[in-house]
Amino acid sequence: MVKQERTKIENDFKNLAIYYRHCSNDNGGRGPARWQELKAQIGNDLPSLTKSIENGRYIIIYKSQMGSNDLIAYEKQADTRGLHVALFGDGHIVTIGKEELARANKEKN
């Protein structure tokens, strides 16, 4: 992945974390239940992010908690090294392999 692309994904995920947290605050600490709820929170503020979610580029984990171990989104397509950019409930963003991603996705339940 080229640096510019990584920077775009990280910026999208930083913005996504803000809106996901707003939904979480409105839902008593649990993230949005579905895309329509999150999309209503985002509104027209971030068309690039909205498009990436609707096109399936980013996978959103709905109803997540907001802790450091709670996966809330990840990049669907791995890079050439097999790594995905992932966003966690506390807002930290990491690059992880498919095994770590599967574990994080499973642990969120």
C-alpha positions in Angstrom: 0.0 0.0 0.0 1.4 3.4 -0.9 1.7 5.9 1.9 -0.9 8.3 0.4 -3.5 5.5 0.4 -2.6 4.5 4.0 -3.0 8.1 5.0 -6.4 8.3 3.4 -7.7 5.2 5.1 -6.3 6.4 8.5 -8.1 9.8 8.0 -11.3 8.0 7.1 -11.0 5.8 10.1 -10.3 8.8 12.4 -13.4 10.5 11.2 -15.4 7.2 11.4 -14.3 6.8 15.0 -15.8 10.2 15.9 -19.2 9.5 14.3 -19.3 5.9 15.6 -18.7 7.3 19.1 -21.5 9.9 18.7 -23.8 7.0 17.9 -22.5 5.0 20.8 -23.1 7.9 23.2 -26.7 8.1 21.8 -27.1 4.3 22.4 -25.9 4.0 25.9 -22.4 2.9 25.1 -23.1 0.5 22.2 -22.3 1.4 18.6 -24.8 1.9 15.8 -27.0 -1.1 15.1 -26.9 -0.7 11.3 -25.6 1.4 8.5 -28.6 3.7 8.2 -28.1 4.8 11.8 -24.4 5.6 11.3 -25.1 7.3 8.0 -27.7 9.5 9.6 -25.0 10.6 12.1 -22.5 11.3 9.3 -25.0 13.1 7.1 -23.3 14.9 4.2 -20.1 15.6 6.1 -17.9 12.9 4.7 -18.9 11.8 1.2 -15.7 9.9 0.5 -16.1 7.9 3.7 -19.7 7.2 3.0 -18.9 6.0 -0.5 -16.1 3.7 0.8 -18.5 2.1 3.2 -21.3 1.7 0.7 -19.0 0.3 -1.9 -17.8 -2.3 0.6 -14.3 -1.1 0.9 -14.6 -0.7 4.6 -16.4 -3.2 6.8 -18.2 -1.8 9.8 -18.8 -3.9 12.9 -22.2 -2.8 14.3 -23.2 -2.8 17.9 -19.6 -2.8 19.1 -18.5 -1.4 22.5 -15.9 1.4 22.5 -13.0 -0.3 24.2 -9.4 -0.8 23.0 -10.1 -4.4 22.1 -13.4 -3.8 20.3 -13.1 -3.8 16.6 -15.4 -1.3 14.9 -14.1 -1.2 11.3 -11.5 -2.6 8.9 -10.4 -2.4 5.4 -11.9 -5.3 3.4 -9.1 -5.8 0.9 -5.7 -6.7 2.4 -2.6 -5.0 1.0 0.1 -6.9 -0.9 1.6 -8.1 2.4 -1.8 -9.5 3.5 -2.4 -6.8 6.1 -5.6 -4.8 6.8 -6.0 -1.4 8.4 -8.3 -1.8 11.4 -10.1 0.7 13.8 -10.8 -0.1 17.4 -13.3 1.4 19.8 -10.9 3.6 21.6 -9.9 5.2 18.2 -6.6 3.5 17.7 -5.8 2.3 14.2 -3.5 -0.6 13.5 -2.4 -2.7 10.6 -3.0 -6.4 11.3 -2.9 -9.7 9.5 -5.9 -11.9 8.7 -5.5 -14.1 11.7 -5.4 -11.1 14.1 -8.3 -9.6 12.2 -10.3 -12.8 12.6 -9.5 -13.0 16.3 -10.5 -9.4 16.9 -13.7 -9.8 14.9 -14.6 -13.0 16.9 -13.7 -11.4 20.3 -16.1 -8.5 19.7 -19.1 -10.8 20.3 
